Amino acid sequence: FYPESGGQPADHGVLRFDGKSVDVVDVQKVGNVIVHVTKNSVSIKSGSRVKGTIDWDRRISLMKHHTATHVINGAARRVLGQHVWQAGSQKDVDKARLDISHFRRISLDEMHEIERLANEAVIANIPVRTMWLPRTEAERKYGFRLYQGGAIPGKEIRIVKTEGWEVEACGGTHLRNTGEIGFIKILHTERIQDGVERLVYSAGISALKAVQENERLAYEVAEILDAPLD
């Protein structure tokens, strides 16, 4: 099970052993140990064979939002400028957020252009490659922009490269290509502190649900005003 890390929530699922099953509701890394937190207390004998089954719907949604974060980061840099730097991120099942360095509020036109470029990258079905490289080799090849997601410990670091679009040191779970995201919808932007802008967005079916919710609200307003939808 994937432990909470790098702004990505932990996997949920089920552990089965000795004819029993228990729900996993959280997973954390403590030192070099992966700790599975269960819904109920349970006793297990040393040497028992355990089968773990993750909640795949949850995992795939988190993967979509994590890969979408890399795509949006690359799109934001193309629209706003090379000064854009990731200041933080958080992924969830229904939506995610990306905080970036930028000196002024993101306009509606800029938001739409970031969204357009991000979806062009989705349509382009760009391969997403993961690889382990020695730190010095990775830094020489890709520069310190690798560390946008924060400092990565160890002599070897895991690189996630969206070919020709974005590359970061990242330990998260990702899709095989951008096309698997399906669709990205930026929900809104906000300024969270001086020089830091937040983009909130949804990916995949969650993005479609967000568009449909806005459409539903527009229909309700049109009915209240007794006016055409347009």
Helices and strands as residue ranges (DSSP letters): E 13-17, E 20-30, E 33-38, E 51-54, H 56-80, E 86-91, E 96-101, H 108-123, E 128-134, H 135-142, G 144-149, E 156-162, E 166-169, G 178-181, E 184-193, E 196-203, H 205-225
